[in-house]
Amino acid sequence: AKQGILLSSAAASSISGAQISGSGADGIRIVATDGCTLSKNTVTGVRNKLAGIVLERCRSGTVSENTVSGTTGHGIRLFGTKAVPCTATVSKNKSTGAASPYSDIVLGDWCRNCKVLDNVPGRKRVVISTTGTSGNTYRPLGTKLSKLTKKSKNSRL
């Protein structure tokens, strides 16, 4: 089983406009490549419990405006190691249809200072690991403050 696109230990790179369907492994997998940009790609039907888009041990990266659907694993997955944490901005992606128990967007172990902004996840939403993670920002699409209420004196919160 091969990745649709595999980029490992490369110089800062950009992948844009790719259409990947029915990959037997991850749709797009970027490993130890700092400064990578993935934008406006479409990944569908990834099999074998693998992910649509993966950033592994990338100290910086941008994943934006991609569409991932029908994967049998995670939609978009980021992770690092203690020695090489992953830092990226994941914004305006549409990731739907991750198979149970997988999630549409995952910040796995050793994600530091990642930004997950204005994405459209499916029913499986976003999962953020607790191992070695810190400083991550998560803002769901269309979040609005609708009402403020004064805390009562008897409240325990």
N, CA, C and O atoms as a GROMACS GRO file, in nm:
protein
  628
    1ALA      N    1   0.084  -0.118   0.000
    1ALA     CA    2   0.000   0.000   0.000
    1ALA      C    3   0.088   0.124   0.000
    1ALA      O    4   0.182   0.134   0.080
    2LYS      N    5   0.060   0.216  -0.087
    2LYS     CA    6   0.142   0.336  -0.103
    2LYS      C    7   0.061   0.461  -0.069
    2LYS      O    8  -0.061   0.464  -0.086
    3GLN      N    9   0.133   0.564  -0.021
    3GLN     CA   10   0.070   0.693  -0.001
    3GLN      C   11   0.035   0.754  -0.136
    3GLN      O   12   0.100   0.724  -0.237
    4GLY      N   13  -0.069   0.839  -0.137
    4GLY     CA   14  -0.096   0.915  -0.257
    4GLY      C   15   0.020   1.007  -0.287
    4GLY      O   16   0.071   1.011  -0.399
    5ILE      N   17   0.063   1.084  -0.184
    5ILE     CA   18   0.182   1.170  -0.193
    5ILE      C   19   0.259   1.153  -0.064
    5ILE      O   20   0.202   1.163   0.044
    6LEU      N   21   0.389   1.126  -0.073
    6LEU     CA   22   0.477   1.115   0.043
    6LEU      C   23   0.594   1.210   0.023
    6LEU      O   24   0.663   1.204  -0.079
    7LEU      N   25   0.615   1.298   0.121
    7LEU     CA   26   0.725   1.392   0.117
    7LEU      C   27   0.800   1.378   0.248
    7LEU      O   28   0.742   1.400   0.355
    8SER      N   29   0.928   1.341   0.243
    8SER     CA   30   1.004   1.315   0.365
    8SER      C   31   1.137   1.389   0.363
    8SER      O   32   1.212   1.382   0.265
    9SER      N   33   1.165   1.459   0.472
    9SER     CA   34   1.293   1.529   0.490
    9SER      C   35   1.328   1.617   0.370
    9SER      O   36   1.442   1.618   0.324
   10ALA      N   37   1.230   1.690   0.321
   10ALA     CA   38   1.251   1.777   0.205
   10ALA      C   39   1.263   1.922   0.251
   10ALA      O   40   1.236   1.954   0.366
   11ALA      N   41   1.305   2.007   0.160
   11ALA     CA   42   1.304   2.150   0.186
   11ALA      C   43   1.159   2.197   0.191
   11ALA      O   44   1.069   2.124   0.151
   12ALA      N   45   1.136   2.318   0.240
   12ALA     CA   46   1.001   2.373   0.245
   12ALA      C   47   0.933   2.352   0.110
   12ALA      O   48   0.987   2.389   0.006
   13SER      N   49   0.814   2.292   0.113
   13SER     CA   50   0.746   2.254  -0.010
   13SER      C   51   0.600   2.293  -0.005
   13SER      O   52   0.545   2.318   0.102
   14SER      N   53   0.539   2.299  -0.122
   14SER     CA   54   0.397   2.330  -0.132
   14SER      C   55   0.328   2.225  -0.219
   14SER      O   56   0.377   2.191  -0.327
   15ILE      N   57   0.216   2.173  -0.171
   15ILE     CA   58   0.134   2.080  -0.248
   15ILE      C   59  -0.005   2.143  -0.256
   15ILE      O   60  -0.070   2.165  -0.155
   16SER      N   61  -0.048   2.171  -0.377
   16SER     CA   62  -0.175   2.240  -0.396
   16SER      C   63  -0.251   2.182  -0.515
   16SER      O   64  -0.192   2.154  -0.620
   17GLY      N   65  -0.380   2.165  -0.498
   17GLY     CA   66  -0.466   2.121  -0.608
   17GLY      C   67  -0.460   1.974  -0.642
   17GLY      O   68  -0.513   1.934  -0.745
   18ALA      N   69  -0.397   1.891  -0.558
   18ALA     CA   70  -0.390   1.747  -0.585
   18ALA      C   71  -0.527   1.683  -0.559
   18ALA      O   72  -0.600   1.726  -0.470
   19GLN      N   73  -0.559   1.580  -0.637
   19GLN     CA   74  -0.680   1.502  -0.615
   19GLN      C   75  -0.640   1.357  -0.599
   19GLN      O   76  -0.588   1.294  -0.691
   20ILE      N   77  -0.664   1.304  -0.478
   20ILE     CA   78  -0.622   1.168  -0.445
   20ILE      C   79  -0.746   1.088  -0.407
   20ILE      O   80  -0.826   1.132  -0.324
   21SER      N   81  -0.764   0.971  -0.468
   21SER     CA   82  -0.880   0.890  -0.441
   21SER      C   83  -0.839   0.744  -0.426
   21SER      O   84  -0.764   0.690  -0.507
   22GLY      N   85  -0.890   0.680  -0.320
   22GLY     CA   86  -0.871   0.537  -0.303
   22GLY      C   87  -0.730   0.493  -0.271
   22GLY      O   88  -0.690   0.383  -0.308
   23SER      N   89  -0.653   0.577  -0.202
   23SER     CA   90  -0.516   0.540  -0.165
   23SER      C   91  -0.519   0.425  -0.064
   23SER      O   92  -0.606   0.421   0.023
   24GLY      N   93  -0.424   0.332  -0.077
   24GLY     CA   94  -0.414   0.221   0.016
   24GLY      C   95  -0.342   0.258   0.144
   24GLY      O   96  -0.338   0.179   0.238
   25ALA      N   97  -0.284   0.377   0.147
   25ALA     CA   98  -0.217   0.429   0.266
   25ALA      C   99  -0.262   0.574   0.282
   25ALA      O  100  -0.361   0.615   0.221
   26ASP      N  101  -0.190   0.654   0.362
   26ASP     CA  102  -0.230   0.793   0.382
   26ASP      C  103  -0.241   0.864   0.248
   26ASP      O  104  -0.162   0.839   0.157
   27GLY      N  105  -0.339   0.952   0.236
   27GLY     CA  106  -0.355   1.027   0.112
   27GLY      C  107  -0.235   1.117   0.085
   27GLY      O  108  -0.172   1.106  -0.020
   28ILE      N  109  -0.203   1.205   0.180
   28ILE     CA  110  -0.084   1.291   0.173
   28ILE      C  111  -0.013   1.278   0.307
   28ILE      O  112  -0.074   1.302   0.411
   29ARG      N  113   0.114   1.241   0.305
   29ARG     CA  114   0.192   1.226   0.427
   29ARG      C  115   0.320   1.308   0.414
   29ARG      O  116   0.399   1.288   0.321
   30ILE      N  117   0.339   1.402   0.507
   30ILE     CA  118   0.457   1.488   0.509
   30ILE      C  119   0.534   1.454   0.636
   30ILE      O  120   0.479   1.463   0.746
   31VAL      N  121   0.662   1.416   0.622
   31VAL     CA  122   0.743   1.373   0.736
   31VAL      C  123   0.868   1.460   0.744
   31VAL      O  124   0.942   1.475   0.647
   32ALA      N  125   0.893   1.518   0.863
   32ALA     CA  126   1.015   1.594   0.891
   32ALA      C  127   1.047   1.696   0.781
   32ALA      O  128   1.162   1.708   0.739
   33THR      N  129   0.946   1.767   0.737
   33THR     CA  130   0.963   1.870   0.635
   33THR      C  131   0.908   2.001   0.692
   33THR      O  132   0.787   2.018   0.702
   34ASP      N  133   0.997   2.091   0.729
   34ASP     CA  134   0.955   2.217   0.790
   34ASP      C  135   0.912   2.317   0.683
   34ASP      O  136   0.969   2.320   0.573
   35GLY      N  137   0.812   2.398   0.716
   35GLY     CA  138   0.768   2.502   0.624
   35GLY      C  139   0.684   2.452   0.509
   35GLY      O  140   0.678   2.518   0.405
   36CYS      N  141   0.619   2.338   0.524
   36CYS     CA  142   0.537   2.284   0.415
   36CYS      C  143   0.399   2.351   0.413
   36CYS      O  144   0.348   2.393   0.517
   37THR      N  145   0.341   2.359   0.294
   37THR     CA  146   0.208   2.415   0.276
   37THR      C  147   0.124   2.317   0.194
   37THR      O  148   0.162   2.278   0.084
   38LEU      N  149   0.011   2.277   0.251
   38LEU     CA  150  -0.084   2.191   0.181
   38LEU      C  151  -0.213   2.270   0.166
   38LEU      O  152  -0.275   2.305   0.266
   39SER      N  153  -0.254   2.299   0.043
   39SER     CA  154  -0.374   2.379   0.026
   39SER      C  155  -0.455   2.333  -0.094
   39SER      O  156  -0.401   2.293  -0.197
   40LYS      N  157  -0.587   2.341  -0.078
   40LYS     CA  158  -0.683   2.314  -0.184
   40LYS      C  159  -0.667   2.176  -0.248
   40LYS      O  160  -0.686   2.160  -0.369
   41ASN      N  161  -0.631   2.076  -0.166
   41ASN     CA  162  -0.622   1.938  -0.212
   41ASN      C  163  -0.751   1.866  -0.178
   41ASN      O  164  -0.821   1.904  -0.084
   42THR      N  165  -0.784   1.761  -0.254
   42THR     CA  166  -0.902   1.679  -0.228
   42THR      C  167  -0.855   1.534  -0.210
   42THR      O  168  -0.792   1.476  -0.298
   43VAL      N  169  -0.888   1.477  -0.094
   43VAL     CA  170  -0.850   1.339  -0.064
   43VAL      C  171  -0.978   1.263  -0.028
   43VAL      O  172  -1.050   1.302   0.064
   44THR      N  173  -1.005   1.155  -0.101
   44THR     CA  174  -1.125   1.075  -0.074
   44THR      C  175  -1.091   0.926  -0.071
   44THR      O  176  -0.999   0.881  -0.139
   45GLY      N  177  -1.167   0.852   0.008
   45GLY     CA  178  -1.162   0.706   0.005
   45GLY      C  179  -1.031   0.642   0.047
   45GLY      O  180  -0.994   0.538  -0.007
   46VAL      N  181  -0.958   0.702   0.145
   46VAL     CA  182  -0.836   0.639   0.194
   46VAL      C  183  -0.875   0.515   0.276
   46VAL      O  184  -0.964   0.522   0.361
   47ARG      N  185  -0.809   0.403   0.250
   47ARG     CA  186  -0.845   0.275   0.312
   47ARG      C  187  -0.743   0.235   0.420
   47ARG      O  188  -0.654   0.312   0.454
   48ASN      N  189  -0.760   0.116   0.471
   48ASN     CA  190  -0.667   0.052   0.564
   48ASN      C  191  -0.648   0.128   0.695
   48ASN      O  192  -0.540   0.122   0.754
   49LYS      N  193  -0.751   0.200   0.740
   49LYS     CA  194  -0.750   0.273   0.867
   49LYS      C  195  -0.642   0.380   0.873
   49LYS      O  196  -0.590   0.410   0.981
   50LEU      N  197  -0.608   0.436   0.760
   50LEU     CA  198  -0.507   0.541   0.755
   50LEU      C  199  -0.572   0.676   0.733
   50LEU      O  200  -0.694   0.684   0.713
   51ALA      N  201  -0.493   0.784   0.735
   51ALA     CA  202  -0.547   0.919   0.736
   51ALA      C  203  -0.545   0.984   0.598
   51ALA      O  204  -0.468   0.945   0.510
   52GLY      N  205  -0.631   1.084   0.583
   52GLY     CA  206  -0.634   1.161   0.459
   52GLY      C  207  -0.508   1.245   0.444
   52GLY      O  208  -0.441   1.240   0.340
   53ILE      N  209  -0.475   1.324   0.547
   53ILE     CA  210  -0.356   1.410   0.547
   53ILE      C  211  -0.283   1.391   0.680
   53ILE      O  212  -0.346   1.394   0.786
   54VAL      N  213  -0.151   1.371   0.674
   54VAL     CA  214  -0.069   1.354   0.794
   54VAL      C  215   0.052   1.447   0.788
   54VAL      O  216   0.122   1.452   0.688
   55LEU      N  217   0.075   1.520   0.898
   55LEU     CA  218   0.201   1.592   0.917
   55LEU      C  219   0.269   1.528   1.037
   55LEU      O  220   0.215   1.527   1.147
   56GLU      N  221   0.388   1.473   1.015
   56GLU     CA  222   0.463   1.404   1.120
   56GLU      C  223   0.598   1.472   1.140
   56GLU      O  224   0.676   1.485   1.046
   57ARG      N  225   0.624   1.515   1.262
   57ARG     CA  226   0.752   1.578   1.297
   57ARG      C  227   0.785   1.697   1.206
   57ARG      O  228   0.899   1.711   1.162
   58CYS      N  229   0.688   1.781   1.178
   58CYS     CA  230   0.709   1.903   1.098
   58CYS      C  231   0.708   2.021   1.194
   58CYS      O  232   0.606   2.048   1.258
   59ARG      N  233   0.819   2.091   1.204
   59ARG     CA  234   0.830   2.203   1.298
   59ARG      C  235   0.744   2.322   1.259
   59ARG      O  236   0.714   2.407   1.343
   60SER      N  237   0.705   2.330   1.134
   60SER     CA  238   0.614   2.435   1.090
   60SER      C  239   0.542   2.386   0.965
   60SER      O  240   0.598   2.312   0.885
   61GLY      N  241   0.419   2.429   0.951
   61GLY     CA  242   0.343   2.389   0.833
   61GLY      C  243   0.208   2.456   0.831
   61GLY      O  244   0.161   2.508   0.932
   62THR      N  245   0.147   2.453   0.714
   62THR     CA  246   0.013   2.509   0.696
   62THR      C  247  -0.071   2.409   0.618
   62THR      O  248  -0.032   2.363   0.511
   63VAL      N  249  -0.186   2.376   0.674
   63VAL     CA  250  -0.281   2.286   0.609
   63VAL      C  251  -0.411   2.365   0.597
   63VAL      O  252  -0.482   2.385   0.696
   64SER      N  253  -0.443   2.411   0.476
   64SER     CA  254  -0.559   2.499   0.463
   64SER      C  255  -0.641   2.470   0.337
   64SER      O  256  -0.588   2.436   0.231
   65GLU      N  257  -0.772   2.484   0.352
   65GLU     CA  258  -0.868   2.473   0.243
   65GLU      C  259  -0.864   2.339   0.169
   65GLU      O  260  -0.888   2.333   0.049
   66ASN      N  261  -0.833   2.232   0.243
   66ASN     CA  262  -0.834   2.097   0.187
   66ASN      C  263  -0.969   2.032   0.216
   66ASN      O  264  -1.038   2.070   0.310
   67THR      N  265  -1.006   1.933   0.135
   67THR     CA  266  -1.127   1.855   0.158
   67THR      C  267  -1.088   1.709   0.171
   67THR      O  268  -1.026   1.651   0.082
   68VAL      N  269  -1.125   1.650   0.285
   68VAL     CA  270  -1.095   1.508   0.311
   68VAL      C  271  -1.228   1.440   0.344
   68VAL      O  272  -1.301   1.484   0.432
   69SER      N  273  -1.259   1.331   0.272
   69SER     CA  274  -1.384   1.260   0.300
   69SER      C  275  -1.367   1.111   0.278
   69SER      O  276  -1.281   1.066   0.202
   70GLY      N  277  -1.452   1.035   0.347
   70GLY     CA  278  -1.458   0.891   0.326
   70GLY      C  279  -1.334   0.814   0.364
   70GLY      O  280  -1.306   0.710   0.304
   71THR      N  281  -1.257   0.861   0.464
   71THR     CA  282  -1.139   0.786   0.507
   71THR      C  283  -1.180   0.678   0.606
   71THR      O  284  -1.280   0.694   0.676
   72THR      N  285  -1.103   0.569   0.614
   72THR     CA  286  -1.129   0.467   0.715
   72THR      C  287  -1.046   0.492   0.840
   72THR      O  288  -1.052   0.413   0.934
   73GLY      N  289  -0.968   0.600   0.841
   73GLY     CA  290  -0.892   0.643   0.958
   73GLY      C  291  -0.923   0.789   0.986
   73GLY      O  292  -1.033   0.836   0.957
   74HIS      N  293  -0.826   0.861   1.042
   74HIS     CA  294  -0.845   1.003   1.071
   74HIS      C  295  -0.851   1.084   0.941
   74HIS      O  296  -0.797   1.042   0.839
   75GLY      N  297  -0.918   1.199   0.948
   75GLY     CA  298  -0.920   1.289   0.833
   75GLY      C  299  -0.787   1.361   0.819
   75GLY      O  300  -0.715   1.340   0.721
   76ILE      N  301  -0.753   1.447   0.916
   76ILE     CA  302  -0.626   1.520   0.919
   76ILE      C  303  -0.561   1.489   1.053
   76ILE      O  304  -0.624   1.504   1.158
   77ARG      N  305  -0.434   1.447   1.051
   77ARG     CA  306  -0.365   1.405   1.173
   77ARG      C  307  -0.228   1.470   1.179
   77ARG      O  308  -0.151   1.463   1.083
   78LEU      N  309  -0.197   1.533   1.292
   78LEU     CA  310  -0.066   1.592   1.316
   78LEU      C  311  -0.006   1.528   1.440
   78LEU      O  312  -0.077   1.505   1.538
   79PHE      N  313   0.124   1.500   1.438
   79PHE     CA  314   0.191   1.451   1.558
   79PHE      C  315   0.341   1.469   1.545
   79PHE      O  316   0.394   1.486   1.435
   80GLY      N  317   0.408   1.466   1.659
   80GLY     CA  318   0.553   1.481   1.660
   80GLY      C  319   0.614   1.388   1.763
   80GLY      O  320   0.552   1.290   1.805
   81THR      N  321   0.737   1.420   1.801
   81THR     CA  322   0.806   1.347   1.907
   81THR      C  323   0.858   1.451   2.007
   81THR      O  324   0.853   1.571   1.979
   82LYS      N  325   0.907   1.407   2.119
   82LYS     CA  326   0.962   1.500   2.217
   82LYS      C  327   1.077   1.580   2.156
   82LYS      O  328   1.088   1.700   2.179
   83ALA      N  329   1.161   1.514   2.077
   83ALA     CA  330   1.276   1.582   2.014
   83ALA      C  331   1.233   1.672   1.899
   83ALA      O  332   1.294   1.776   1.876
   84VAL      N  333   1.128   1.633   1.826
   84VAL     CA  334   1.082   1.711   1.710
   84VAL      C  335   0.929   1.726   1.719
   84VAL      O  336   0.856   1.651   1.655
   85PRO      N  337   0.882   1.824   1.797
   85PRO     CA  338   0.738   1.844   1.805
   85PRO      C  339   0.683   1.899   1.674
   85PRO      O  340   0.756   1.956   1.593
   86CYS      N  341   0.555   1.882   1.655
   86CYS     CA  342   0.488   1.930   1.535
   86CYS      C  343   0.419   2.063   1.566
   86CYS      O  344   0.349   2.076   1.666
   87THR      N  345   0.440   2.161   1.480
   87THR     CA  346   0.373   2.290   1.491
   87THR      C  347   0.315   2.324   1.355
   87THR      O  348   0.387   2.325   1.255
   88ALA      N  349   0.185   2.354   1.350
   88ALA     CA  350   0.121   2.384   1.222
   88ALA      C  351  -0.005   2.465   1.244
   88ALA      O  352  -0.059   2.471   1.354
   89THR      N  353  -0.050   2.527   1.137
   89THR     CA  354  -0.180   2.592   1.135
   89THR      C  355  -0.270   2.510   1.045
   89THR      O  356  -0.238   2.487   0.928
   90VAL      N  357  -0.384   2.467   1.098
   90VAL     CA  358  -0.482   2.387   1.026
   90VAL      C  359  -0.608   2.472   1.016
   90VAL      O  360  -0.680   2.488   1.115
   91SER      N  361  -0.635   2.527   0.897
   91SER     CA  362  -0.747   2.621   0.888
   91SER      C  363  -0.830   2.602   0.763
   91SER      O  364  -0.780   2.568   0.656
   92LYS      N  365  -0.959   2.623   0.780
   92LYS     CA  366  -1.056   2.624   0.670
   92LYS      C  367  -1.059   2.495   0.590
   92LYS      O  368  -1.084   2.496   0.470
   93ASN      N  369  -1.033   2.383   0.657
   93ASN     CA  370  -1.042   2.252   0.593
   93ASN      C  371  -1.181   2.195   0.615
   93ASN      O  372  -1.248   2.228   0.713
   94LYS      N  373  -1.223   2.109   0.524
   94LYS     CA  374  -1.347   2.035   0.541
   94LYS      C  375  -1.308   1.888   0.550
   94LYS      O  376  -1.264   1.829   0.451
   95SER      N  377  -1.326   1.831   0.668
   95SER     CA  378  -1.290   1.691   0.689
   95SER      C  379  -1.412   1.619   0.743
   95SER      O  380  -1.455   1.645   0.856
   96THR      N  381  -1.468   1.530   0.663
   96THR     CA  382  -1.589   1.460   0.706
   96THR      C  383  -1.577   1.312   0.674
   96THR      O  384  -1.502   1.271   0.585
   97GLY      N  385  -1.650   1.234   0.747
   97GLY     CA  386  -1.661   1.092   0.715
   97GLY      C  387  -1.554   1.003   0.773
   97GLY      O  388  -1.534   0.892   0.724
   98ALA      N  389  -1.482   1.049   0.878
   98ALA     CA  390  -1.385   0.960   0.942
   98ALA      C  391  -1.460   0.843   1.004
   98ALA      O  392  -1.564   0.861   1.066
   99ALA      N  393  -1.405   0.724   0.987
   99ALA     CA  394  -1.470   0.604   1.039
   99ALA      C  395  -1.449   0.593   1.190
   99ALA      O  396  -1.343   0.630   1.240
  100SER      N  397  -1.549   0.544   1.260
  100SER     CA  398  -1.538   0.522   1.404
  100SER      C  399  -1.429   0.417   1.430
  100SER      O  400  -1.426   0.316   1.358
  101PRO      N  401  -1.342   0.435   1.526
  101PRO     CA  402  -1.336   0.534   1.633
  101PRO      C  403  -1.246   0.654   1.599
  101PRO      O  404  -1.203   0.725   1.690
  102TYR      N  405  -1.219   0.677   1.476
  102TYR     CA  406  -1.126   0.783   1.435
  102TYR      C  407  -1.194   0.919   1.431
  102TYR      O  408  -1.317   0.928   1.437
  103SER      N  409  -1.114   1.026   1.421
  103SER     CA  410  -1.166   1.162   1.426
  103SER      C  411  -1.132   1.237   1.298
  103SER      O  412  -1.040   1.200   1.225
  104ASP      N  413  -1.208   1.343   1.273
  104ASP     CA  414  -1.187   1.421   1.151
  104ASP      C  415  -1.058   1.504   1.157
  104ASP      O  416  -0.989   1.518   1.056
  105ILE      N  417  -1.025   1.560   1.273
  105ILE     CA  418  -0.900   1.634   1.289
  105ILE      C  419  -0.838   1.594   1.422
  105ILE      O  420  -0.905   1.596   1.525
  106VAL      N  421  -0.710   1.557   1.421
  106VAL     CA  422  -0.641   1.511   1.541
  106VAL      C  423  -0.509   1.585   1.558
  106VAL      O  424  -0.426   1.586   1.468
  107LEU      N  425  -0.492   1.647   1.674
  107LEU     CA  426  -0.359   1.694   1.714
  107LEU      C  427  -0.308   1.588   1.810
  107LEU      O  428  -0.351   1.582   1.925
  108GLY      N  429  -0.218   1.504   1.762
  108GLY     CA  430  -0.168   1.392   1.840
  108GLY      C  431  -0.057   1.433   1.935
  108GLY      O  432  -0.041   1.551   1.966
  109ASP      N  433   0.018   1.336   1.980
  109ASP     CA  434   0.126   1.360   2.075
  109ASP      C  435   0.227   1.459   2.020
  109ASP      O  436   0.259   1.460   1.901
  110TRP      N  437   0.277   1.541   2.110
  110TRP     CA  438   0.384   1.636   2.083
  110TRP      C  439   0.349   1.738   1.974
  110TRP      O  440   0.430   1.769   1.887
  111CYS      N  441   0.226   1.789   1.981
  111CYS     CA  442   0.188   1.904   1.898
  111CYS      C  443   0.203   2.028   1.986
  111CYS      O  444   0.144   2.036   2.093
  112ARG      N  445   0.280   2.124   1.940
  112ARG     CA  446   0.307   2.244   2.019
  112ARG      C  447   0.270   2.368   1.940
  112ARG      O  448   0.310   2.382   1.824
  113ASN      N  449   0.194   2.457   2.002
  113ASN     CA  450   0.157   2.585   1.942
  113ASN      C  451   0.086   2.571   1.807
  113ASN      O  452   0.102   2.656   1.720
  114CYS      N  453   0.011   2.466   1.791
  114CYS     CA  454  -0.069   2.448   1.669
  114CYS      C  455  -0.193   2.534   1.677
  114CYS      O  456  -0.244   2.562   1.786
  115LYS      N  457  -0.241   2.576   1.562
  115LYS     CA  458  -0.365   2.652   1.553
  115LYS      C  459  -0.462   2.574   1.467
  115LYS      O  460  -0.432   2.541   1.352
  116VAL      N  461  -0.580   2.544   1.521
  116VAL     CA  462  -0.685   2.474   1.449
  116VAL      C  463  -0.801   2.573   1.440
  116VAL      O  464  -0.877   2.590   1.535
  117LEU      N  465  -0.814   2.637   1.322
  117LEU     CA  466  -0.904   2.752   1.309
  117LEU      C  467  -1.004   2.732   1.196
  117LEU      O  468  -0.967   2.697   1.084
  118ASP      N  469  -1.132   2.756   1.225
  118ASP     CA  470  -1.238   2.765   1.124
  118ASP      C  471  -1.246   2.645   1.031
  118ASP      O  472  -1.267   2.661   0.911
  119ASN      N  473  -1.230   2.526   1.084
  119ASN     CA  474  -1.244   2.404   1.005
  119ASN      C  475  -1.389   2.356   1.010
  119ASN      O  476  -1.465   2.396   1.098
  120VAL      N  477  -1.426   2.271   0.916
  120VAL     CA  478  -1.560   2.212   0.913
  120VAL      C  479  -1.542   2.061   0.935
  120VAL      O  480  -1.531   1.986   0.839
  121PRO      N  481  -1.541   2.018   1.062
  121PRO     CA  482  -1.531   1.874   1.087
  121PRO      C  483  -1.668   1.809   1.075
  121PRO      O  484  -1.771   1.875   1.084
  122GLY      N  485  -1.667   1.679   1.055
  122GLY     CA  486  -1.791   1.602   1.052
  122GLY      C  487  -1.835   1.571   1.194
  122GLY      O  488  -1.804   1.646   1.287
  123ARG      N  489  -1.905   1.464   1.210
  123ARG     CA  490  -1.959   1.429   1.342
  123ARG      C  491  -1.852   1.388   1.442
  123ARG      O  492  -1.877   1.390   1.562
  124LYS      N  493  -1.734   1.351   1.395
  124LYS     CA  494  -1.629   1.303   1.486
  124LYS      C  495  -1.541   1.415   1.540
  124LYS      O  496  -1.460   1.390   1.629
  125ARG      N  497  -1.554   1.534   1.491
  125ARG     CA  498  -1.493   1.655   1.543
  125ARG      C  499  -1.342   1.652   1.552
  125ARG      O  500  -1.273   1.590   1.472
  126VAL      N  501  -1.291   1.724   1.655
  126VAL     CA  502  -1.148   1.745   1.672
  126VAL      C  503  -1.104   1.682   1.803
  126VAL      O  504  -1.172   1.697   1.905
  127VAL      N  505  -0.991   1.612   1.802
  127VAL     CA  506  -0.934   1.552   1.923
  127VAL      C  507  -0.795   1.609   1.943
  127VAL      O  508  -0.715   1.617   1.849
  128ILE      N  509  -0.765   1.649   2.067
  128ILE     CA  510  -0.633   1.701   2.100
  128ILE      C  511  -0.574   1.613   2.208
  128ILE      O  512  -0.635   1.595   2.314
  129SER      N  513  -0.455   1.556   2.183
  129SER     CA  514  -0.387   1.468   2.276
  129SER      C  515  -0.338   1.546   2.398
  129SER      O  516  -0.328   1.668   2.395
  130THR      N  517  -0.307   1.474   2.503
  130THR     CA  518  -0.252   1.538   2.622
  130THR      C  519  -0.103   1.512   2.639
  130THR      O  520  -0.040   1.574   2.725
  131THR      N  521  -0.044   1.422   2.563
  131THR     CA  522   0.096   1.387   2.580
  131THR      C  523   0.186   1.486   2.510
  131THR      O  524   0.190   1.491   2.387
  132GLY      N  525   0.258   1.566   2.588
  132GLY     CA  526   0.358   1.657   2.531
  132GLY      C  527   0.300   1.773   2.453
  132GLY      O  528   0.373   1.842   2.382
  133THR      N  529   0.170   1.798   2.465
  133THR     CA  530   0.111   1.908   2.389
  133THR      C  531   0.104   2.032   2.477
  133THR      O  532   0.086   2.023   2.598
  134SER      N  533   0.118   2.148   2.415
  134SER     CA  534   0.104   2.274   2.488
  134SER      C  535   0.084   2.388   2.390
  134SER      O  536   0.130   2.383   2.276
  135GLY      N  537   0.016   2.492   2.435
  135GLY     CA  538   0.002   2.615   2.359
  135GLY      C  539  -0.085   2.605   2.235
  135GLY      O  540  -0.078   2.694   2.149
  136ASN      N  541  -0.167   2.501   2.222
  136ASN     CA  542  -0.249   2.486   2.102
  136ASN      C  543  -0.374   2.574   2.111
  136ASN      O  544  -0.427   2.597   2.220
  137THR      N  545  -0.419   2.623   1.997
  137THR     CA  546  -0.537   2.708   1.988
  137THR      C  547  -0.640   2.637   1.902
  137THR      O  548  -0.609   2.586   1.794
  138TYR      N  549  -0.765   2.634   1.950
  138TYR     CA  550  -0.873   2.572   1.874
  138TYR      C  551  -0.989   2.669   1.865
  138TYR      O  552  -1.041   2.715   1.968
  139ARG      N  553  -1.030   2.702   1.744
  139ARG     CA  554  -1.146   2.787   1.722
  139ARG      C  555  -1.236   2.722   1.618
  139ARG      O  556  -1.201   2.716   1.500
  140PRO      N  557  -1.353   2.673   1.661
  140PRO     CA  558  -1.445   2.613   1.565
  140PRO      C  559  -1.504   2.719   1.472
  140PRO      O  560  -1.511   2.836   1.507
  141LEU      N  561  -1.545   2.678   1.357
  141LEU     CA  562  -1.608   2.767   1.260
  141LEU      C  563  -1.740   2.821   1.315
  141LEU      O  564  -1.821   2.746   1.371
  142GLY      N  565  -1.761   2.949   1.298
  142GLY     CA  566  -1.889   3.010   1.333
  142GLY      C  567  -1.919   3.020   1.481
  142GLY      O  568  -2.035   3.030   1.519
  143THR      N  569  -1.817   3.019   1.566
  143THR     CA  570  -1.840   3.031   1.709
  143THR      C  571  -1.878   3.174   1.742
  143THR      O  572  -1.809   3.269   1.705
  144LYS      N  573  -1.991   3.190   1.814
  144LYS     CA  574  -2.039   3.322   1.852
  144LYS      C  575  -2.077   3.321   1.999
  144LYS      O  576  -2.122   3.220   2.052
  145LEU      N  577  -2.058   3.434   2.064
  145LEU     CA  578  -2.105   3.452   2.200
  145LEU      C  579  -2.245   3.509   2.191
  145LEU      O  580  -2.264   3.617   2.136
  146SER      N  581  -2.344   3.439   2.245
  146SER     CA  582  -2.482   3.483   2.230
  146SER      C  583  -2.539   3.545   2.356
  146SER      O  584  -2.631   3.626   2.348
  147LYS      N  585  -2.487   3.509   2.474
  147LYS     CA  586  -2.546   3.559   2.596
  147LYS      C  587  -2.446   3.548   2.711
  147LYS      O  588  -2.372   3.450   2.721
  148LEU      N  589  -2.444   3.649   2.795
  148LEU     CA  590  -2.365   3.646   2.917
  148LEU      C  591  -2.460   3.653   3.035
  148LEU      O  592  -2.557   3.729   3.032
  149THR      N  593  -2.434   3.575   3.137
  149THR     CA  594  -2.515   3.584   3.258
  149THR      C  595  -2.423   3.603   3.377
  149THR      O  596  -2.311   3.552   3.381
  150LYS      N  597  -2.472   3.678   3.473
  150LYS     CA  598  -2.394   3.706   3.593
  150LYS      C  599  -2.390   3.580   3.679
  150LYS      O  600  -2.492   3.513   3.696
  151LYS      N  601  -2.275   3.551   3.733
  151LYS     CA  602  -2.258   3.436   3.820
  151LYS      C  603  -2.330   3.462   3.953
  151LYS      O  604  -2.313   3.568   4.014
  152SER      N  605  -2.410   3.367   3.996
  152SER     CA  606  -2.481   3.385   4.124
  152SER      C  607  -2.386   3.366   4.240
  152SER      O  608  -2.281   3.302   4.226
  153LYS      N  609  -2.421   3.421   4.354
  153LYS     CA  610  -2.336   3.413   4.472
  153LYS      C  611  -2.321   3.270   4.521
  153LYS      O  612  -2.219   3.235   4.580
  154ASN      N  613  -2.421   3.187   4.498
  154ASN     CA  614  -2.421   3.049   4.546
  154ASN      C  615  -2.360   2.951   4.447
  154ASN      O  616  -2.355   2.831   4.474
  155SER      N  617  -2.315   2.999   4.334
  155SER     CA  618  -2.260   2.911   4.232
  155SER      C  619  -2.126   2.856   4.276
  155SER      O  620  -2.048   2.927   4.339
  156ARG      N  621  -2.099   2.730   4.243
  156ARG     CA  622  -1.972   2.666   4.280
  156ARG      C  623  -1.873   2.671   4.165
  156ARG      O  624  -1.762   2.619   4.180
  157LEU      N  625  -1.906   2.731   4.053
  157LEU     CA  626  -1.816   2.736   3.936
  157LEU      C  627  -1.719   2.847   3.945
  157LEU      O  628  -1.637   2.865   3.855
   0.00000   0.00000   0.00000
